[in-house]
Amino acid sequence: MTIANKILVLALAIIIVFFVVNLSQNRTSQTVTMDNSVQNTTITPNKDKFSPQENEGGNVTVTAQPEVLGIGQKPRFKLEFNTHSVDLSFDIAKQSFLTDDKGNRLEGSTWNGSPPGGHHREGTLIFNDPLSETKYAEFIIKEIAGVSERKFKWEL
């Protein structure tokens, strides 16, 4: 193999590695809607931008992390509630909402996770409506363990 061929093979290997790494940064998921049409959504991970946040108070620690939080998308949050002394009997969907920089408020949501009660709960809260154009989203949960509001804010 000549030096020119070796350089060509090395250049091609570098290009292939670049494309493999670049493709692994983006993921495409398909969702089948109610009318059986398929929606493709590209999810680009940004671990630093939507890192988990904690709020402690009333002997309960709440951890919130966006799984989906983008303009035109239905916000979805992974939530955890942990305590050793408080009964976690409350309706997460009814006590949660989102606000934005324009004063808009999203309220309707669905909880997919642990049922009310106990000392440890976790699951996913999915809002029914997509997020409008905004600079930030603030996730708020009301009235848990005597804490009137727990706020979590992420810049978009």
N, C-alpha and C positions, 0 to 999 in steps of 0.2 A: 504494500500500500504506500503510495507516494505521500509526501508531506501535504500536498494540496488536498488529497482525499481525506487525510486525517483531520485537517482543519475543517473541511466541509462536514464530516461526521460529527465533530465536536460542536460546530455551530448548530447543526440540526438537533443534537441532543440538548443543547441549552434552550433552544426555541421550544422543544417539546416539554421540557421541565417548566418553563415559564407558563405555557398554556395550561398544563395540568394544575399548577399552583393557582393560577388565576381562575380556573373553572371551579376549584374547590372553595373559593371565596363566595360564590353565589350559588344559591339553591333554588330550584323551581319546584313549586308544589302545585298540584291540580286539585281543584274543588269542583264537585258536581253540584250545581244549584238545583232549586226546586223544579225548574222547568227542564231539567236534564242537560242544560248546556254546561260546558266545561270552562272554568275560569283558571287561567294560569297566573300564579303570583310568584314573582321573584323576590326572595328574601335575602337581603345582604346583611350578614351579621355585623353588628357594631357593638361589641361587648362593653366598651367604655361608656358609650352614650346612654345606654339603658341599663346600667348596673342596678342591682337590687338596693333598696333603701329600707331602713328599719325605723320603727317608731315604738318607743317604750313608754308605758304609762298604765296606771291602775293594775299593776302586776301582770300585764299582758304585753308581749312583744309581737308586733305585726311586721312582717316582711313582705314587701311588694316589689315585683319585677315585671316590667312590660315584656310580653312575648310578641305582641303586635301593637305598634303605636306609630301609625303613619297617616298622612293626609289621605282621605278617601277610603281608609280601611277601618274595619270594626275593631276597636281597641280590645286587647286581651291581656289580662294580668295573671301571673302566677302569685298566689297569696299563701302565706303561712301565718298561723296564729298559735302562739305558745305561752303557756302559763303553768303554774303549779298550784294555784290557789283560787282561780276564778273559773266558773262554769261558762263555757263558750257557746251558750244557747242564744243565738241571734240569727237573723236573716241577712246574710251578707249582701245579697242582691238588692234588697230594699233599703239598706243603709249606706249604699255606695253610689257615687256619681263622679263625673268628670267635669272640670271647668277649663276654659282656655283664656287667652289674653284678650279676647273680645267679649267676655262675659257669657258666652254660650255655655249651656249645661246639658250634658248627656246623662240620662237617668236609667232608662230601661236596660237591664242586664240579666244574664243567666249564670247561676253558680253551678259548676260541675266539680264537686269535691265532697269532702267530709260533711256528714249531716250535723245539725246543731247538737251541742253538748260536748262533754269531755274537756280535756285540757290541751289537746293538740288537734288543730284542724289545718288542712291544706287542700288546695285545688286551684281551679282556673275560673276567673270571672270574665265573661265575654259580654261586651256591650252590643246592643241590638242595632245601633246606628253607626255609620262611619264618622270619623273625625273630620271636621271642617278645616279649612286653611287656618293655621295658627302658628304662633312662635313657640308655645309651650302647652303642655297638658298637665293639669293638676288633678291627681286622683285623691278623693276624699272619702273616708269611712266615718260615719257618725255614730256616736253613743255606744262605744264599746268599753266596758269596765269603768264607767264613770268619766271617760275622756270624751268630751263633746265632739271633737273633730280630730282625726289623724290625717295629715296631709303629706302627699308624696308628689314631687314635681320633677318633670323631665323636659328639657329643652328639645325642640325638634329641629 
